[in-house]
Structure formats: C-alpha cells, structure tokens
Amino acid sequence: MRENLHRFFRAARGAGVRVSPAESIDAMRAVSEVGFADRAILRDTFLLTLAKTQDEKRALGDCFDLFFSRPEPQEEASEQRKSDDQEKAGGDPAAEAHGGAAGGVQSEIVGPLAQMLLSQDRGAISAAIANASGAASLPDIRYFTQRGIFQTRILDAMGIQRLRDDIDDLTASNPALAERLLDALNGLRGTVRDAVSQALLLYGREEAENLRNEILRNAPLARIEPRQVEQMRILIRQIARRLRERYSKPRKRQRRGHLDVRRTLRRNAAWGGVPFLTAWKRKHRDRPKIVALCDVSGSVARVSDFFLLLIHSLHEVVDDVRSFAFSGNLIEVSRILESKPPEEAMAEIMSKVGFGSSDYGNSLADFEDGWMNTVTPQTTVIVLGDARSNNLDPRADILRRIGERSKRLVWLNPEGRMTWGFGDSEMPRYATFCSVVRQCATAKQLERAVSDIVATYQ
C-alpha cells in the first residue's frame, strides 16, 4: 500500500499540487491512523495534509477520484446473447469451463484467463488487470503515443497468448464457447484500454503540460490562436508565481562581501588577535523601484493582455512599482493593478485607454508633465511597446531625459528585430537612449527579461 501512496503523490504532483517530502510523510502518518476503509475520510485526510489552496484542493480531489477508481470490466455480450449461448452450449458456461458434462471442456484444457472470463468474476478480472499493470510498469506511461505499447504489455502479462490458443482449440470442438471467449476478449481489451487511459491522465499529465507549455513559451504572442489564449494566460500566471517565489521572499543568506580585516582585528583584541569573531564588508543593494509604461494600443492589442498580466505580478514581487498604460494618452494604473484581480484590472485598463491609435510622443509628454518626479537614480524604467507612433512626433528627447534620470531604461519590444525601423517604427531612435533593448515576442523572452530586471536588485 505504501507503493500505491507514492504513486498517488506522484500523480498529485502531476495534477499541479505541490507535495514536498515532508508533506508526503505527514500524509502517510495520517493515513496510518484513519486507514483505507472509508474513502470519504481518506479523501478528506489527503485534502487536509497536502492541499494549501482552493485550486490545489480541487485538483487533489479530482486526482483522488480518478486514482482510486478502477475501470469496470466491460460486458462481453448482451443478456439475450448470453442466454442463447448457454442454450447452444447446453448449460452454464462457468460449469463448462470447469468440466461440465454438456460442454465437455475440462479446466486443464483452457488456461486461467479463459476460466476467469467465463466465470465472469469481475473482482478477479480487476485484480488481474491491476497485477498485470504493475508488472508492465504502467505508472511509467508519459505520452499518449505509448498507450498501445502498455495495452500490449498488460494483455501479455495476463496470458492473452494462451487465451488465443484456447479460442483456436475450441473453435472446432465447441464453437459457441469459442465465440463467447472471443466476445469476452474484446471486452477485456476495452477494460485494459480504459485502465491505460486512466493511467495516462494520472501520470502523463505533467509531461503533457510541460510539452504544451514549452511550445507556448516559444510561440509568438501576437500569433496565439483564440483557443490558446486562456492557456497562455495560465502560463503567464505560472511565470508570475515563479517570480514571486524567487524574488519576493527575504533572503536568509546575507551577502557578506569581503572580510573586513581592521574591524575583525579590533573585535578580537581581547583574544590576542585570534579571529573568533569576524566582520564583513556587506554589499549594498538598492531597494527595487520600478516604473512600467505599457502600450495598450490597437497595434499591440494581442500582446498587451500578457504584458499587463506580468506587470500585475510585479506589484506582488516589488514593493515600489508605478505602472502606466497608454495609447494616444497616458494614465496611471497602479491602483487598479493593486486592488483588483488580474482579469478585472486588465478589462478596466483596456476600457479606459486600450485599442486606440498609438501616440508615443503625446504619451511621453503626459508622463513628463505629471510623473517625471517618480524617476530617480534608483529607478528602473520599463517600456513595453512596439515603438510605432503612426508617423507622429516620437519625442525622443523626453525618453532621453528619462534615461538620464533613471538607473536603467529598459525597452521590451514584441516585434521582431528585422521590423525595427521600418514603416512608422521609431525603435532605432528610441534605442539610442535605452540601457537595454530586448525583443519580447514570446513568453519565454518576456519571463527572462523581467527576471533579469528584478534580479539586479537582489
């Protein structure tokens, strides 16, 4: 049973529940107290010891229901057909399998799998499938392309080759019973297929999601299909969660820097200079201060949602963040992002300034007039946009002044570098005054850029 619990913990991790070794030990101790007799109590025990959030409770509950349910053996024929077969065979098929006089089939002639199928013992069939699944290492399944391989392994472990031989032998001596065994074999194949599909849902979900996420991470944000938008939002939330976990927690290990020899000698004068106590020159780290300007005009409408979602996460990672959104004009959206859930915040921002015609010059002028004092030598300014200003005055002079006042000026552009400077793109002119210019056309590039920005303050 301990092995089954370990498999359940692995399935739970694949379902998105974070289960640490310590938590799995606590869960096993709790299970040893409540036992396995009452499934409802067992389910509640896992929810109490493993799940930390409501989302994890839902995922763990679904995983429990799937893990502790076994596919029911399928019926091999209708009741009418069973009756007809019994009449043709002259008696009970189970009796025939065990040496009934009418059928003339002795138990030594047919194999154990044939006897099990003819006796219609559902418990025995389910137990045999479970044992064969263990012998075939079914928990190692990862991809849907492996379903056929594992189905074959399980059936081989159950003795399907002997069953085929029994069917061939009975075809001549007892056609009705041979036909019944053939129907039972088809039902067995369906039950095994269901068991493999269930295992794929349990153990292959993590690999499948990792593969899908890796494809999405490298997919251009501007060309995401409508059916993939929600998946991309989930991926961006996962990126935001990783940023929170990586950078929002206080560092336990202080950055001590180099040994301060003078202070060490003074501190240990009482011990004749023996350095029992050491002193270090600690490295000074600036407190994070970020100003984010996000283009939400029509030309970047397909990626602005993802930009805003990631900016929303910055407010949870960094204490001092001022966020602004613009199309033709610029407004501050810090309070909206801090006080509302991501979807509601993005909808309100887009309703106020989204989908308009971009005017970078006017938006930069709005920022200079109203919020230029937010930029200090400790501030990192992030601009997220395509730098397309519809052939209007780009006001690069304002961006130059922002760059001179700030610690760093970072521009993240969702367009490919080959398009910079063509048409109404002012990117080459803006890039002159930026400390860092990056293409952020994919979620992977976006995560790396924001991670590098936040990491400079750690």
N, C-alpha and C positions, 0 to 999 in steps of 0.2 A: 504493500500500500504506500510505503514511502516513495517508491519509484513513481507511482501514479501522482502523488502530490508534487514531486519535482517536475513531472510533465505538465501538470496544471499550472505551476508557477511560470514555466516557460511559455505556455500558451497565453497566460495573463500578460506577460511582458510583451508578447507579440500583439496583444489587443490594445496596447498603449498604457497599461498600468505599470507604474514604476515600482518594482518589487526588489528591495535590497536583500542581501543575505540575512541581515538581522531580522528583517520583517518576515522573511520566509521561516526562520527558526521560531519566531513568536507564533506564527500561524500554525506551525506543526505542533507546538506545545498546546495551543488552544484546541486543536483538533483531537489531540490525545485525551483531552478532558471531556469533550462533548461527544466524540465518537462519530460514526458514519450512518447510524441507523436512521436518523431524522434528517432528510435532505434540506428541509427549510432551516433548521438550526445550523446545519453545516454551512449553508449559503450565507446566513447572517454572520457566522463566525469569520468567514473569509472577508466579507464586506467590512467588518469592524477592524480586522487586523491588517488588511492590505490596502484598502482604498483610502485616499486622502482627500479627494474632491468629489463633487457630484458627478462629473464626467467619468471619473475613474470608477465610481460605484456602478454607473450604468454599463460601462464596458465590462467590468468584472462580473456583473450579474449575467450579462449575455454570454460571456465566456463560460461561466459555471453551467448555465443551462445547456450549452452546446457540448461541453466536455463530459458531463455526467449523463448524457442521453445517448442511448445506443440505437442505431438503426434497427427497426423491427424486421425480422425475416419476412420476405415477401411471399404471398400465396403463389403456389405454382400452378393452380388451376381453380376454376370456379367450383362451387359446391356440386352443381349438376354433373360437371365432368368427373369429379371425384366419385360420385355415385355410379356413373356409367362405367368408370374404370374398375370399380370394385366388383360390379356385376360381371364384367367381362373376365376379370381375373378369378372370380368365383369366391371372393371373400375379402377379408380385411388386408390391405396392403402391408400393414405392420406385421400381421401374422405371417404373410408370405415371406417377408424379409427375414423372419426368424424361424422359417421352416414349416410354414403352413402346408397342409396336405394338398389343398387345391392348387396353390401356385407352384409348389414343388421347388421353391428357391430356399436353399439352406443358408444359414448365417455364415458358414465357412466359404460359400461361393462369392457372395458380394462383400465389398470392403466396408470398413466402419463408416465412411462418409455416406455411402448409399444407405446403410441401415439407419443412420441419423436422419437423413432426408425423408425416408419412407415412414419413419416413426413420427415425423412432424413435431419433434421436440424443440420448441423454439428456444428454450433456455440452453439446451445443449448446443444448438446451432450458433447462438450468440456467443457462448463461451468459446466455442471452437474458432469463430472469427476473431475474437479478442486474442486468443493464444497465437493464432497464425499471424495476426497483425504485429504482435510483439516479436515473433520470430523473423518477420520480414522487415523489422525496424521501421514501421510505419511513421513513428514520430519524426523521422529524418526527412520526410517529404517537405519540399520547399516551393516547387513550381508546378503549375497546372500541367505542364508537359510530362510530368513524372507519374501522372495518375495511372496510365496503362501499365507502366512497369510495376508499380506496387500492387495493382489488382492481380497481375500475373503471379507475383511472388506469394501473395496471400493464398490464392487458389492452389498453387503448387504445394504450399505448406499444409493445406488441408487435405491433400491427396486427390486432386482432380484427375490426375492421370489414371489412377485406379478406378475412379468413377467412370471415366470414359470407357475403360476396358469392360467394366460391368455392364454398361449400356450396350456395348457391342455384343457381348456374350448373350444378353437377354433378348436381343432383337430377334433371334431365331427361335429361342425356346419360349419366351413369354413377351410378345410384342407390346401388350397392354402395359406391363410393368416397366418395360424399357421406355415407353413413351412417357410414363409417369415420372420416371427418373430424369428424363430429358427436360420435362417441364420444371421439375424441382431444381435442376442445374441452372436453368435460366433465371429462376427466382433467386438462387444463391448468387449468381453473378450480379444481379441488381442490388442485393443486400451488400455485397462486398464493394460495389461501386459507390453506394451511399456512405459506407464507412470510410472509404478513401477520400471522398469529397468532404466529409466532416473533418477528417484529419488535416486536409489541406486548408480548411478555414481556420483551424486551430493553430497549426504550426507553420503554415506558409504565408500567413497574413503579413508578418513583419517583413519578410523578404520581398513580397509583392509590393508592399507600401514603400519600402526602400527603393525598389526599382522604379516605381512610378514617381516617387519624389525626386529621384536623381534625374529622371527625364524632364520633370517640370522645372527643377532647379536650373537646368541648362537651356530651357525653352525661352525664346524671346517673349518678354512680357507683352509687347504690342501685338503679338500674333496668337495669343492664347484664345482657344475656342471657347464659345459660351459655356459648353458643358464642363470645361476645365476651370472656370473662374472660381467656383467655390473650393475646388481642390487647391488652387493656388493661394486662396485666402487662408486656408488651413495651414499650408506650408509656410506662409509669411508669419502666421501666429506662432508656429513652431520655431522659426528663426528668432522672433521676438522673445520667446520664452528662453531660448538658449542664451541670448544676450543678457536677459535679466539674471539668469542663474550664474552666468560667467562674471558679470561686472557689478551687479547691484549689491552683492554680499560684501561685508567688510573683510579685508584681507587679514587672516590670522597671522601670517608671517610678515613681520615688518621688514622693510627694505633698509638694512642696516648700513649699507655702503662700506667705506674703508675704515680700518681700525684707526681710532684717534689715539696716537701714541702719547701725547702730552697729558691728556685727561686720564688715560689709563695709568700712567706713572703716578700722577697726583693722587688718584683714587686708591692706589695700593701702597702708599708711602708707609703706612703702619705695618706692613708685612715685609718691609725691606725691599720693596720694588717687585716682589713676586706677583705676577698678574692674576690674582684670584678673581678680580672684578675687571671686566673690560668695558671700554667706551668706544662707541662707533660714530662715525660721521654719517648721519642719516641723510638719505636722498630726499630732497624736497619735491613734492608732487602738487601741481596746481589742482584746485578743485574744478571738476568739469563744469564748463559753461558753454552752452551750445545755442546758436541761433540758426534756425532752419527756415529757408524760404522755398516753398513748394509751388511749382507751376501746375495749375489745375485747368488750363485752357483746353479747348477742343482738340488741339493737335496732339496732346499727351493724355487725353481722357482715358485711354485704355490702360495706362500705367499709373495714373495719378492715385487711383484707389490703393494700389500696393505701396506707393510712396507714403501716402497718408497713414496707412496701417503701420508701417515701420516707424514713422515719426511718432505715432501714438505710443509705440513701445519705448521710445527714447524717454518719454516723460516718466516711465516706470523705472528706467535704468539710471538716469541722471537727474539730480535734484534741480539744477538750474537750467531749464530749457525754455526758450521762447520760440514759438512756432508761428509762421505766417503763410498765408496762401494768397495766390494772385492769378488773375487773367489779364484784364485790362487795368485793374487797380488792385491794391494790396490791402489785406486786413489781417489783424492778429487773431489766431485761432487757438491760442494756448489754453484758455479756459474751457473751450469746447472739448478739446482732446483730453483734458484732465478730469472733467466732470462727467463725461458720457462714455458709454461703451463704444468700441471701435466703429461698428456699423452705423449707429446713430450719429456719431460725431462726423463720419465721412459724408453721410447724407446731408447733414445740416451745412457743412462747409461747401459741398458741391452746389447746394441750392442757393448759397449766397454769392459765390464768386466763380463757380465752376462752369466749364463748357463755353466760356466766352472767347473772344478773339484776343490773343496774347499781345501785350504791350509791355515789354521788359523795361523800356525807358521810363514810362509813366509809373510802373510798379516800383522801380528802384527809387524814383523821386519820392513816392509816397513813403517808402521806408526811411529815406534820409530826412524827410521833414518830420516824421512822427517818432521814429525809434532808433535813430542813429546813436543815441546815448547808451543803448543796450550793448553796443560793441566796444569791448575793452581789449587791452593786450592779452587778457586771459581767455578770450572768446574764440571759439571755432565756429565760423560761419559756413553753413552747408546750403548750397543752392541745388535744387533738384529740378531740372527742366531741360528742354531741347534747344534753348537759346534762339528760337525763331520768333522774331519780333515783327513780322509782316511788313518789313521794309520801313519801319518807323525808326526814329532816333533811338539807338540802343542805350544811350547814356552810359557809355563805358567809363566815363570819368567818375561817376558815382561808385561803380564797382571798384575802381582803383582806390578811392578813399576808404571804402570798406576794407579792402585788403591791407591798406596801410595801418588802419586802426586795430585790426584783429590779430590774434595769434596765428591763425591759419584761415585761408579761404579755400574751401573745397567745392568743386563743381562736379555733380554726378549727372551725366547725360544719358538718356535711354536710347539715343540713336547711335548707329554705328559710326566709327571714326571716319569712314570713307565719305559720309554725307556732311561732315562738318565743313562749313564754309561755302556750301553750295546753296543756291536759291536765297532765301532770306535768313539763313543761319549766320549768326554773329559769333559762333563759338570761337573761331581763331582770335577775334579781337578780345573777347572776354578772357580767354585762356591766358593772355599775357599777364593779367593781374591776379591769377589764381596760384595758390601754393600747390594744389593737387587738382588734376583734371582726370576723371575716370569715366569710361563707358560703363553704364549700369543697365544693360539691356536684358539681363537675366536676374533671377532671384539669387543665384549663387554670387554673381558680381556685386549685387546690392548688399548682401549679408557681409561679404568680405570688406567692402568699403566702409560700412557703418561700424563693423567690428574693429577695424584698424583705427577709426576715428576715436571711438570710446577707449580703446586700449592705450592710447597715448597719455591718458590721464591716470592710468593705474600705477 
